[in-house]
Amino acid sequence: MDGDDRDLTVRKFYPAEQEVGFAEAAPTDTPQTRHPAYRLAFRDTDFLLREELRPVRFQLELLKPEMVLDEAGVGSTLVIYGSARIPPPEAVETALEGAKDLPDAERKVVESLAAKAKYYAEAYRLARLASEKSIIENGKRQFVVCSGGGPSIMEAANKGASDAGAESIGLNIVLPHEQAPNPYVTPYLSLNFHYFALRKMHFLLRARAVAVFPGGFGTCDELFETLTLIQTGKMKPIPILLFGREFWDRVMNFEALAEEGTVTRQDLELFRWCETAEEAWQHIAAFYQIKG
């Protein structure tokens, strides 16, 4: 008997990883052991992907990112939402040149997106500014930049953090068309999701501020879910920084919602209009009484 066997604190069951080793080392090769039914359940992908296992997949997708971020010492995040289509400033000239011969409607779309390149720059500056603060509280890193992990505004956010020498998070999602994380996401903080609902939950679980830049359906979805959670009291207030008032006033008439009575005038104070990274950070600093 090994001396450890008498130790009251030593576990008596083999860990799952070791059990897998036992299973793989088994020399027996029979019709029974070759059949999928014999596979260990947690190693059986076909089993895990069955319709009936959706609740388990939900659990796994909730738990894995939580464990990764906790082990990485991430205490809170600065979430940056925005379009996947706005070009970086250095690509504007090429985009406009390539659009010259397009039909008018298509050319105007390119010109409109090119005009929003300033928001790529502001997202970059905000992410870099927050990352350079290197705020540590209770042994955890605070205001770690978190984006959707994709291109454009999301790329600007991760790039700003990277250029500040800081790590940043990318929460990607599997889509029918090809998508890959932008190259500025910290590899071990690059997470991939199947369920939109779980991805949106992880965006907000650690969020202590949310910056929202011009974007499409996805950006609007994320913005309005955050506003709804705070409006209904399901989530405590955090700074919501809405960049690009000209854009948002054109695509979403917030004043009309209040005038129609479907939201209150006070609900319009749940977010703050911003045009610059410095303005946004000043609001965050004032909200949390951050000095320096």
N, C-alpha and C positions, 0 to 999 in steps of 0.2 A: 504494500500500500504506500502510495506517495505521501510525503509529509503534508503536502497541500490539501490532500483529501480530508485531513482532520481539521483544517482551518474553517472556522464558522463563517468567515466572510467570503470565501471563494465560491463562485457559482457552481452548481452541480450539473447544469445542462450545458451542452456544447453550444456555442454561438452559431447562428444560421450559416455564416460564411464557412465555418469548419464543417458543418453538416453537408454543405454543397460539395466540399472537397471529398468527403466520404463517398457521396453518391457518384461523383465522377470517377473515383478510383475503383469502384466496384467492378470486378472483372467479368461478372455475369453478363452474357449477351444472349438474350432469349426473346421470343416473340412478346413476352409480357413486358420486359424492360424496355424494348424498342417502341412500345405503343405510347402515344401521347398521354394516355390516362395515367401512366406511371410517373410522369414528370412531377417534380416538386411544384406545388401550386404557384409559388411566388416566382418560379423560373419559367412558367408556362405562358408565353406571350399570347398564344391563341386563346387561352383561357381568360387572361386578364383583359383582352379586348372584346370579350362577349358583352352583349347588350346588358345582361343582368349584373355585370360588374361595374356599371357606371358609378354607383355610390362609392366603390372602393377607389376608382380612378379620381373621383372628386377629392377624396381624402388625401391621396398621394400628392395631388397637385396643390393642395392647400399646405401640406406638411413639408414637402421638399424645399420650396423657396423659403419658408419660414426658418427651417433649420440652416440652410445655406447662409441667409442674411444674419441670423443670430450668431453663427460660428464666425462670421466675418467681422463681428463687432459693429454692425450697423445699428445705431440707435434710432435715428430718424432720417427722413429723406426730404429733398426738395424735388418734387415731381414736375417735369416739364412736358407738357402736351403740345402738339402742333402738327401741321401738315407734313405729309411725306412727299410733297411735290414742289415746294418752294426751293429754288436753286440757291446755292451759296453765292455771295457777291462776285467771286472770281469767275463764275460760270455765266454771268448775266450777258456779257457782250457776245459770247458764242451763241447763247440761246436766242438772242434778238437777231443776230445775223442769220441764223438758220431759219428764222420764222418769216423773213422778208417775203418769200415767195409763196407762203401758205395762203389759203383762202382767208378772207377777212376775219371770220368768226374764230378760226383756229389761231390766227396771228394775235388777235386781241387776248386770247387766253394766255398765250406765252408772255405777252407784254404785261398782263395783270400779275402773273406769277413772278415775273422778273422784278416788278415794282415792289414785291414783298420780300426781296432778298435782304432788306434791312432787318427783318425779323430773325433771319438766320444769324445775323451778326449779333443781335441783342440776346438771343438765346445762348449763343456762345459766351458772350460777356457775362451774363447772369450766372451761368454754370461755373465759369472760371472764378468770378468774384466770390461766390459761395464756397467753392472748393479751397480757395486761397485762405479763407478764414480758419480752416482746420480746427473747427470747434469740437472739443471733447468734453463730454459730460457723463458722469457716472461710469467712466471707463469705456464709453461707447462713442463712436463717431456720429456727429450730428450733421444734418443737412447734406447727406450724401446724395449726389445727383442721380436721379432715376428717370429714365426715358423709356419709350416703347421699343428701343433698340434698333429702330429702322433708319431710313435715310432722312435727309432734309433737316427739319427742326430737331428731330431726335438725334441725328448725327451731330448737329451743332452743340447740343447739350453735352453729349459724351465727349466730344472733342474739347470743349471748354474745360471740363474736369481733367481730362488727360493732359492738356497743356499746362495745367496748374500743378501737375505732378500728383494728382489724386485719382483714386479709384472711383468708378461709377457703375451703375446698374443698368442693364438692358432687359426689359421684359418683352421678349418677342412672342409671336403667336403663329401657329401653323395655319397657313392660308393655301387655297387651291393654286395660286400662282406662286412663283419662286420668291422666297424672301430669306435673307440672311442677315445676321446682326451686322451693324456698321463696325468698322475696324477699331473704333475708339472705346468700345465697351470693354471693361475689365473681364478677361476670359472667365474667371471663376465666379463672376457675378453676372454672367450672361445666361439668362434663364429662358426656357421655351415652354409655351402653354398650348394646350388643346382647347380649354374652355375660356371663353371671353370673361365669363362671370368671375372665375377664380383669378384671372389676370387683373381685372379691375379691383378686386378685393385687395390684392397684394400692392397695387399702386397706392392705396389709401391707408393700409394698416399702419405704416410707419410715416406717412406723409405729415409734415409739419408746415408745409407751404406748397401751394400748387400754382405754377405759372402756365397760363394758357395762351398760346399764340394762334394766329389765324389757321384754320384747318377745316376739314370736311366733316362727314358724318361721324367718324370715329372720335374726333376731337370734341364735337358737339355732345356726343353721347357721354364722354368722360366728364366734360364740364357740367352738364346738367345733372348727372348722377351725383357729383360732389355737392352741387348747390342743393339738390333735393335732400341729401343726407343731413346737411347742416340745417336747412330750413325746417325739416321735420323733427329735429332734435335727436336723430339717430347717431349723429356725429358732433363732437364739440367743434366750435368755430376754429378755423385756421385761416391764414391769409390766402385768398384766392386772387391772383393777379392776372388781370385780363389785358393782354397786349393788343393794340390796334383798334382803337375805338371806331375809326372810320370804317374799317372792315365789319366789325360786329354790329354797328348801327345800321349798316346796309343789309346784312343777312339776317339779323335778329333784332326786332324792335322791342327792347326791354321795357321802354317807357309805355308802349302800348299794352303790355301785359299788366302793368300797374293800373293804367287808365281803365282797362276792361275789368279790373277787380279780380283777376285770376291769380295774381300775387299781390302782396301788400307793398306799399312804398318802402317799408323797412327791408323787405326782401332784396331790394336793389342795392342795399348796403352790404350784402354778403360778399361782394367782390369789389376790387379796387382797380380802376383804370390805370394802365401804365403804358409808357412808350419807351422807356429806357431801363437798362439793367440796374443802374444806380437807384432809380426811383423805386423799383421793385424791392431791392435789398433794403432800402431805407424803411419801407413799410414792414418788411419781415423783422428787421432789427427793432423797430419801435414796438411791434406787437409782442415780441418776446423779451423786450428790454435788454437787448444785446448791446454792449458798449464796445467802442473801438472799431 
